[in-house]
Amino acid sequence: MVRKCLFPVAGYGTRFLPATKAMPKEMLPIVNKPLVQYGVEEASEAGMNFMGFITGRGKRAIADHFDISFELEHQIQGTSKETLISSIRNLMNENDFAYTRQNEMKGLGHAILTGQYLMGDEAFGVVLADDLCVADEGDEGVLAQMVKIHEKYGCSVVAVQEVPEDTIHKYGVIAGEEIEPGVYRVSNMVEKPAKEEAPSNLAIIGRYILTPDIFPKIEETGAGINGEIQITDALLKQAQEGRVIAYKFRGRRFDCGSIDGFVEATNYVYQNIFQKS
């Protein structure tokens, strides 16, 4: 059973300046909920009840969001507005939250390694909150789908989707054998390749289930592109042992780290989820 989830949320969010000068990008709202809350809801739905956050300076608002606000709750108690915070109250009641800081921005691999003592010696999920994943109507979320794949194959799982050639350079890209529809045994992974060097058009997005042996592999991994420790390089070492599955998930993913993706996500959630609730 995968019961823990890690949220690397220490990045600066420079593509959204000046909005993110004093506010974490993960707190940007998609309609009426911050991005990070959607991620926690997805993890909770997948059966994970321990949420670990890798934060940095200026990220206090995330911890405050998943905490009691006595003054606010007192002011709205007994009013119609009280129901507006029921979703966050439920998350707080059903899950535990822990936080540690990444003192230097050395890439996603380093952020995940920073969370080792929070995750311990067990498989865990990883959510990059600026990738918003929305399940198809009536279906389970992406992490819940991935947990089933992990339980079946007993190894690390990365979520992938097909992307256009002109955006392939933004992603980690996999090659592998399709062992069942939408499920691939990964043989190679390349971080941010040129389109002519990409091994496929299947790009890794911000959802992972990682086995605990990933930590020593990250420690053995040197700095790669831009001097960062890439999780793709550590996963490649697992893949060479036949221990990484790529899963083409069901549902929609929005790149909310970009302004275009953020606006697209806002419009989609407003029209297809918020107005129907």
N, C-alpha and C positions, 0 to 999 in steps of 0.2 A: 504494500500500500504506500502510495506517495502522499505524505502528509505535510510536507513543507514546501514553501515557494519563496524564491529569492527575487527581489525587485532592485536591480541596479538603477538608482535614481540620482546619481551624483553629477550628471552632465549639466552644462551651462545653458543649453537651449538657445544658442546664439542666433539661430535662424529666425527666432521670434522676438528678437530685440526690437523695440525697447520694452515690450510686455514682460519679458522674462528677466529684466534687470533686477527686480526685487521679488519676483514670484517664480517658483519652480515651474518648468514647462509641464511637468506631470500634473500640476494643479490647474492647467488650462481647461475650461469646461467644454464638454461636448453636450450642448443644450444645458442641462441643469446638474450635471455630475462631472467632477474632474476626471481626467484620463486615468489617473492611478486607481480611482475607485472602480472603474470598469474592469481593470486588470485584477483587482482583489476579488471582485464578484466572480470573475471567471475561474480564478484559482479555488475559491470556496466551493463553487458548484462542482469542481472536479474532485472534491473530497479533501482538499488541503486546508488545514486549520491553523498553521503556523506561518505567518508572513514575516519574512526578514527583509529589511531595507538597507541597501548600501547608499548612504546619503553623503552629502558634503556641506560645505558652508552655504548658508542661505536657503537651506531646505527644511527649516523648522516647520513650515506650514503643513508639510506632509504628515509629520507626527501629530500636529495639532488637529488635523482633519480626522484622524482615527483616535480621537480622545474626546472626553466629555467637555462640553462648553457650558458651564453652570449658568452663566449670565444669560446666554442665548436661550437655553432650554427653559429657564425660569420665565423669561419674557413671553415665550410662545406656548407655554403649558396651558392646556385647556382650550386652545384656539384651533382653527382649521389648519393653521400653518404647521402644527405639530406633526402631522402626517408626512410633511415634506422631508423630515429627517429620519423617517422610520427605516429607510434602506441602510443608512450608515449606522444607525443604532443596532440593527440586526447583525451587520458585519462585526461590529465591536463586541457584541455578546457572544458570537459564535466562533470567533477567532482570537488568537494571540498575536501580538505584534512586537517586534524587536528591531533595533536600529544600531548600525555601526557606521563609521565614516570611512570613506576612501579619501585619504589625505592628498593623493596625487592622482591626476587623470591619466592613467596609463593604459587605457583600453578596457574592453569588456572582459577579456580574460583576467586581467588584474582585479577588476571589480568583483568577479565571481570568486576569485581566490580570497579576497578580503572577507567574503561571507562564509568561509569554511567553518569557523567555529559556531556560526549560527545554524548551519545546515547539518553538521555532524557527519557521521559515517552511514549515510543512507541516501537513497535516490531522492532527488528534489526537482521541482519545477523552476523554471526561470521565465519571467515575463518582462519584456521591454515595453513599458507602458505607452510609449508613443506609437507603437503598433497596436491599433485598436482592431480587435477581431470580433465580428458580429456573427452569431450562429444563424443558420437558416431557420426559418419559422418552424417550430416544433422539434428542432434538433438540439443536441447538446453542444456545449462550447468546445473550442479547439483544444484546450488543455484536457478536458474530460475525454475527448477522442484519443489524445496522445497517451494518456494514462493507460488506456486499454491496449494500445500498441506496445507500451513498455511492459505491461504485465504479460503479454503474449511472448515477447522476444527477450525480455530480461536485460536490455541494454539501453544505451542512450538513444534518445529520439529527438530529431530536429523537424520542425514544421517547414515545409517548402511550398512554393507556388511557382507557376510559370510566369516569367516576366518578359517584357519586350527586350530585344537585343540592345536598343539604345539606352536602357537603364541597367544592364547587367553589371556594369562596372561599379555599381553602388552596393553590391551584395556579396556574401559568400555563396559560392555556387557548388553544387554537388554533381558527382558522376556515380553511377551504380547500377546494379541489376534490379529490375522490377520483379519482386518475389511474390507479390499479389497485387491486385489493382490499387494503384496509388501508394504502394509501399515499396521502398527501395533499400537494398542492402548497400550502404555507401562504400565505395572503393577509393574515392578521391574527393577532395574539397579544395577550392581555390578562393582566396579572399580577394574580392574586388578585381576580377580579371578584366582585361580588355576583351571586347566582344569576340574578337577572332581567336582568343585564347581560352574562352569559357568552355568547360567540358560539357555543358548542357544549358538549358534555359530554366533549370529548376533552382531557384534562389531561396536561401534560408531567410526566414523572417523571425520576428522576435518572440518565439515560443520554443522552449527546450524542456526536455526531461533529461537530467544528467545523473549518471551513476557516480558514486563518491570517488572512484579512481580517477576522475577528471582532475582532482586537485594536484596530485603529484605530477600529472602530465602538464598542467599549467606551469608548475614550478620549473619544469625542465624546458619550457618554451622560452626562447629568446624574443626580444623585441622584433616586430615585423614592420609593416607599413606605418609611416609616421612615428616610429619609435614606440608603438603601442604593442601590448601583449594581446594577441588575437585569440579569441576562444576557438576560432576555426582551426588554428594550427594545433591546438591541444586535441580537438575533436578528430583531426586527421590521424593522430597517433592511435586513438581508439578505433577509428575506421580501418586502419591497417591490421588490426587484430580482429576485424569482422564484428565490431561491437557498436556500430552506429546505424540506426535506421532513419531514413528520411520518409516523412509522411506528408502526402499531398492532402491537406485537410479540407473538410467541408465548411463552407461559410465564406464570409467576406472579410478582407483585411484592408485597413486604411492606414496609409503612412502619415500619421499625424505629427511627425517630425518635420513635415513640409507644410507650407501654408496652403498649397492646393489640396493636399490630402486632408488637412484639418477642416477646411471649408466643405469638402466633399463629405466627410464623415458627419459633420454637424447637420448638413442638409438631409443625409440619409437617415440618421437617428431621429431627427425631428419628424420626418415624414412617415417613417416606417415603424418606429417604436414609441416615441413620446406621444404622438397624437392618438395612438391606439391604446395607450395605458389609462 
